[in-house]
């Protein structure tokens, strides 16, 4: 069974040429945690998703798949 991509975090990071390591440092999170968010293994809590949007200077909706 294939995994459904819920967030677009990995895409946004690539578009902005930002590493997961950088984002992990900005959020004071483990790099492995950010990696799991990027691969959609787990989803960040909504409060963290809002912080991610602020750090990346994107709207919250840009981080979510609309499908």
Backbone as CSV, one residue per row, in Angstrom:
resi,resn,N_x,N_y,N_z,CA_x,CA_y,CA_z,C_x,C_y,C_z
1,UNK,0.841,-1.181,0.000,0.000,0.000,0.000,0.885,1.243,0.000
2,UNK,0.597,2.164,-0.873,1.432,3.359,-0.972,1.042,4.385,0.081
3,UNK,2.031,5.151,0.452,1.853,6.185,1.466,1.286,7.441,0.816
4,UNK,0.274,8.028,1.426,-0.306,9.254,0.897,0.508,10.447,1.384
5,UNK,0.919,11.270,0.440,1.669,12.470,0.786,0.700,13.537,1.286
6,UNK,0.822,13.854,2.562,-0.082,14.836,3.162,0.524,16.233,3.121
7,UNK,1.828,16.311,3.389,2.448,17.636,3.355,3.414,17.751,2.188
8,UNK,3.739,18.980,1.836,4.647,19.295,0.736,5.970,19.844,1.262
9,UNK,6.309,19.509,2.483,7.488,20.094,3.111,8.748,19.856,2.291
10,UNK,8.948,18.649,1.833,10.152,18.337,1.061,10.219,19.174,-0.216
11,UNK,9.087,19.324,-0.889,9.025,20.115,-2.122,9.370,21.577,-1.842
12,UNK,8.794,22.119,-0.783,9.044,23.525,-0.438,10.511,23.728,-0.078
13,UNK,11.095,22.809,0.658,12.519,22.927,1.001,13.381,22.927,-0.255
14,UNK,13.064,22.056,-1.208,13.828,21.998,-2.461,13.654,23.296,-3.244
15,UNK,12.411,23.779,-3.332,12.137,25.023,-4.064,12.912,26.201,-3.475
16,UNK,13.077,26.202,-2.167,13.769,27.307,-1.498,15.255,27.023,-1.286
17,UNK,15.702,25.847,-1.747,17.108,25.454,-1.603,17.540,25.479,-0.130
18,UNK,16.712,24.897,0.714,16.955,24.844,2.157,17.053,23.385,2.571
19,UNK,17.976,23.090,3.448,18.151,21.704,3.894,17.262,21.399,5.096
20,UNK,16.984,20.124,5.253,16.242,19.675,6.419,17.017,19.950,7.697
21,UNK,18.331,19.871,7.602,19.185,20.143,8.767,19.007,21.585,9.224
22,UNK,18.992,22.502,8.280,18.803,23.922,8.610,17.462,24.131,9.296
23,UNK,16.416,23.520,8.727,15.089,23.666,9.309,15.045,23.070,10.717
24,UNK,15.673,21.927,10.893,15.714,21.287,12.216,16.375,22.211,13.235
25,UNK,17.451,22.866,12.839,18.143,23.788,13.745,17.251,24.977,14.098
26,UNK,16.548,25.511,13.104,15.676,26.670,13.338,14.511,26.329,14.268
27,UNK,14.040,25.085,14.186,12.895,24.666,14.992,13.316,23.994,16.292
28,UNK,14.616,23.838,16.489,15.155,23.134,17.658,14.590,21.714,17.736
29,UNK,14.624,21.039,16.576,14.137,19.661,16.462,15.273,18.776,15.975
30,UNK,15.101,17.488,16.157,16.067,16.516,15.670,15.965,16.450,14.143
31,UNK,17.097,16.323,13.485,17.116,16.254,12.026,16.317,15.046,11.510
32,UNK,16.348,13.947,12.257,15.596,12.749,11.861,14.090,13.009,11.902
33,UNK,13.658,13.822,12.838,12.234,14.171,12.935,11.801,14.934,11.695
34,UNK,12.588,15.912,11.299,12.277,16.698,10.103,12.291,15.795,8.876
35,UNK,13.224,14.885,8.816,13.292,13.943,7.703,12.022,13.103,7.614
36,UNK,11.509,12.659,8.742,10.273,11.860,8.749,9.080,12.697,8.313
37,UNK,9.091,13.993,8.627,8.032,14.876,8.142,8.115,14.995,6.623
38,UNK,9.347,15.142,6.121,9.559,15.321,4.682,9.139,14.090,3.880
39,UNK,9.306,12.921,4.459,8.936,11.691,3.757,7.496,11.280,4.049
40,UNK,6.803,12.082,4.826,5.415,11.828,5.200,5.236,10.549,6.010
41,UNK,6.297,10.120,6.692,6.174,8.985,7.615,5.308,9.384,8.807
42,UNK,5.504,10.611,9.277,4.704,11.185,10.349,4.419,12.636,9.973
43,UNK,3.430,13.209,10.623,3.075,14.594,10.351,3.397,15.456,11.571
44,UNK,3.891,16.665,11.336,4.143,17.549,12.467,2.821,18.019,13.067
45,UNK,2.820,18.322,14.359,1.609,18.903,14.961,1.275,20.229,14.278
46,UNK,0.031,20.612,14.331,-0.410,21.836,13.668,0.374,23.056,14.143
47,UNK,0.659,23.132,15.441,1.414,24.280,15.951,2.816,24.323,15.338
48,UNK,3.411,23.169,15.146,4.736,23.104,14.524,4.641,23.444,13.046
49,UNK,3.592,22.997,12.388,3.401,23.310,10.975,3.290,24.820,10.771
50,UNK,2.633,25.493,11.697,2.532,26.955,11.628,3.918,27.581,11.773
51,UNK,4.728,27.065,12.714,6.100,27.571,12.892,6.934,27.331,11.642
52,UNK,6.767,26.152,11.023,7.510,25.836,9.793,7.171,26.848,8.712
53,UNK,5.885,27.135,8.554,5.449,28.112,7.548,6.079,29.480,7.815
54,UNK,6.133,29.877,9.075,6.731,31.169,9.430,8.226,31.187,9.111
55,UNK,8.926,30.124,9.487,10.373,30.056,9.258,10.690,30.056,7.759
56,UNK,9.878,29.329,6.984,10.116,29.242,5.541,9.504,30.397,4.760
57,UNK,8.742,31.244,5.471,8.087,32.409,4.848,7.161,31.980,3.706
58,UNK,6.316,30.994,4.027,5.297,30.532,3.088,3.972,30.463,3.840
59,UNK,2.893,30.381,3.093,1.592,30.226,3.745,1.436,28.782,4.201
60,UNK,0.615,28.599,5.178,0.359,27.261,5.699,-0.201,26.357,4.604
61,UNK,-1.043,26.917,3.756,-1.637,26.108,2.687,-0.591,25.618,1.683
62,UNK,0.514,26.338,1.523,1.578,25.896,0.621,2.270,24.636,1.121
63,UNK,2.156,24.374,2.423,2.797,23.195,2.997,1.913,21.961,2.941
64,UNK,0.663,22.137,2.563,-0.273,21.015,2.556,-0.694,20.651,1.155
65,UNK,-0.837,19.357,0.898,-1.376,18.910,-0.377,-2.876,19.134,-0.384
66,UNK,-3.398,19.572,-1.494,-4.828,19.844,-1.569,-5.620,18.693,-2.164
67,UNK,-4.938,17.609,-2.457,-5.626,16.462,-3.072,-6.215,15.562,-2.036
